[in-house]
Amino acid sequence: MKPLRSSAPGLLGAKVVTQASPTPAGPLRRMPVQGRSLAKVQRMLDACAELVDEVGYEELTTTLVASRAGVAIGSVYQFFPDKRAIVQALTLRNLEAYLNRLYRRIADGALKNWWDAVDAAIDEYIWMHRHAPGFRALHFGDVVDMHLLDDERNNNDVIVDELARMLTSQFSIPDDERLRFSLGVAVEMADALIKLAFRREPNGDEAVIREAKDVVRDYLYRRMG
């Protein structure tokens, strides 16, 4: 299984608690090695998240990011070649946050079965929509590029790989093509229904969210149960 490509743990967010193998490859021109540099990069990502919610990706510029973050434009280019790279780093940070929240629930012992984990994966995706700046506008990057998270896999395939890793490591489910295919279909269904929920209501239509959970759980139970 190909590991999630990200930057070093702690760079784009909290340390990822999956078994992924981070590498320095990613959107950054260079790795910040000092605390001040890391804090500056985090301010840029925070500024990007606020701005993409306010103006959208198309209107986002590196100049706007620099101004909102309170840094010189040269500081932006010191770490990021363009606005796509900033958004890519923000999306990777959001993915790290999503996975950390999901694995924390497993570590707390709250998820007893794989279907509980599937419900939790949807719950945390909803939480990110409601609370993570920039997430509703970007999701996991499809608004910008289908390969924003990884050069070789589309964004949803990255999510499928991470969910498969979680299910196989925590619930002794065989890691095979059937699992990957089923999770791929489930992720696409959940993504479409959750987008519908947030089109219907600014904070997500609860009836559609419940339906999304039922549809995904029933489908996976038939395939995996």
N, C-alpha and C positions, 0 to 999 in steps of 0.2 A: 504494500500500500504506500502510495506516495505521501510524504508528510506535508503538512501545511507549511507553505512558504510564508515566513514572516521575518521580522527583524528580531534582534536579541530580546530575551525576556525582560520585561520592564521598560523597554524603549517606547513602545506605542501604547502601553497600558499596563494593567496588572499582569503578573506572571501567568502565562497559560498553564493550566494544570492538566492538560491532555498529555498524551505520549508523543505528540508531534515533535519533530526535530528542527527547531528554528535555525535559520542560516542568516548571514548578514545580507543576502540578496534581498532586494526590495526597492521601494521608491526613493530612499534616501541617497543623496550623492555621497555622503560620508556619515559615519556613525558619531553621534555626540558622545564624548568621553568624559566630559565634566558635568557636574550638577547644573551649572548655569546654562550650559548648552542644551542639556536635556529639558530643562524648564522652559527654555525659549522655544524648542520644538513643540512641546506640549501646548504652549500658548498659541502657536500658529495653528495647531490642529483644533484647539478649542475655538479659535476665531473662524476657521474654515467651517466648522460645524454650525456655528451661529449664522454665518453668512449664507451657507447653502440652503438653510431653512428660510432665510429672508428673501434671497434673490434668485435661488436656483443655480444649478451648475452652469448653465450657459452664460449667465451674467457674472459669475464669479471670476475674479481676477487676482493675480498675485499681489497687485497693488492694494486691493481691498483687504486682503489677508494681512499684509504688512501693517496697514493702518490700524485695523481692528486689534491686532496683536501687540501694537505698540513697539514694533521693531522696524529697522531700516529695510528697504527692499533688498539690499544686498545680503542681509541676514537670511531672507527667504531663499535666495538663490544659492546661498552657501550650503543649504541642506537639500533643497528641492529644485529640480530643473524647470518645472512648470506647474500649473494648477492641477493637472491630472495627477501628478505625483503626490501633491498634498492630499487630494481627495483619496487617492489609493492608500496612503498612510492612515488617514482617518478611518477608512473602511476596514483596514486590517485591525485597527485599534478597537473598532466596534465588534468585529468578529471575535477578538480576544475576550472582550467583555461578555459577549453572549455565551461563549463556551465556558468561561469561568463561572458565570451564574448557574449554568446547567450542571457542571460538575460539582459545584458547591452543594447543590440540592442532592446529588447522589451521595456525596461524602457525609451529608447530614443524616443519611439513612431514611429519607422521606420517600424514596422511589423504590418500591419493592419488586416491581415487575417491569418488563420492557414497555408495556402499554402506558404505565405511569410515566416512564421516561419520554415517551412520545407526546403525551399531554404536556409534560413539563417543557419540552422543546417548543411547543406552540405557545405556551404561557410566556416563556422568556422572550420569544420573538415579538409577542404582543407588547410586553413590557418595554422592549427596545423601541418599538414604534411610539409608545406613549411618553417615554422619559429620556431617551438618549438623543441629545442634540444632533441634528443632521441625518439621523437614521431614517426617518420617514421619507426624506427626500431622496436618499441614496440607496436604501435597503442594503444589500450586500454587493452593490456596485453596478447592477444591470443598467441603471440610468446612464452611466458613463460608458461602460465597456463590458461586454459579456465575459471578458477575460481579465477583469481588473484585479482579482485576487491571485491569479496564477496565469502565467503565459500559455500553459499547455492545457489547462482544464477550464471549462466555463465555471462561472461563480457558483451555480447550484450544484455542480459536481463536487466542488470543494466542500460545500455544506454536507452533501451526501457522504463523502469520505469521512468527515468528522463525526457525523451521526453513526455511521457504520462502526467506526472505531469505538465509540462510546458503548453501543449495544453489544458488540462482540466481546469487549473487555469486561463489561460490568454484568452482563446477563447470560453469558455462555451461549450466545447465538452464533451458529456457523457463519463465517465470513465467506460468502460465495456470490456468484453472479445473480442468483435469485434475490438475495438480500439487497444488493446494489440496485438492481432493476426496480424492486418494489419501493425502496426508499426514494429513488429518483422520481417515480410517479407520485409518491406521497408528498414530496417536497414541492413539486409543481402544483399539485392540487391545493395544498395548504397556502402556498404563496398567492395563488389566484384568489382564493376565498378571503384571505386576510386583506388583500388589496381592496376587494369588494367591500369588506366591513368598514374600512377607513374611507372609502368613497361615500358610503351611506351615512356615516356619522363621524364627526371630527375625531372622537376618541375611540372609534371602533364600535360597530353595531354588535352588541352582545349576542343577539340571536344568530347572526351570521358566524360569529366566532364559535359559538356552541356547535353549530352545524359543521363548521370546518373540523372541529375535534372529532365529532361523530363520524364524519365521512372518512377521515384519515385513519382513525382507529379501526373502523369496520373493515376498510380495505386491507390494512396491514394484518389484521387478525385473520382474514381469509387467506392471505398469502403466507403468513408466518405462524399462525396459531396452531 
